[in-house]
Amino acid sequence: MRRVSLKDAVLGTPFVYNLVRPLVVGGIDMAPVLTPLATVPGDTVVDVGCGTGVALDHLGPFERYVGFDTDARALAAAETRESVRRRRARGERIEFRNAELGRPEIEKLAPHAVILSGLLHHLDDETCAALFRSLLASPRLRSVVTLDVTFVPGRLFNNLLTILDRGQYPRHPAAYAWLAERAGFRVVEGEIIPSRPGNDRVQYFRMKLSAGAGAPTS
């Protein structure tokens, strides 16, 4: 059984993630991250590290959504979201899996869009590279969006929270972009954004990636 640190046990609870954490950072607006996916009816969306299913509050229409996470508490909370009930009522297929994502799942699901929100700073470089390469196994992949804590010069409060984050691999923006490009993606958009409009005391780095940038570099 995997040992869970006190920090993981506290910061990973749905109550802290959904309510306490946004209060500390001054609110978190996911719309700038997820709107660029521009999903349409017929799309299959894969959400890696879906947590409590916040993405479903901001996505456009789709045919199928599959969220992957290894935190059973977060997945239980995701099932209770009002957005899940509404979307299922209008015929959108929503599924949560208590599992890690691998290449076989990508090949089977063949997603059009993939969400990697709050994930990359939990993974070392080798694991990030393997994840990105697995996503390229989808012949229908159109775009990937990412959001991660990041270091920003001169932002002491932001950088302190980045250090205190549960993720063990926080990076500067250029390092996140390098990981994606090295795996064969093109960074269509990459910018540091505030946690919400009008409040920049905590900032994140978001990317929109497209497939087909060419062969991965070594």
Disulfide bonds with the S-S distance in Angstrom:
none
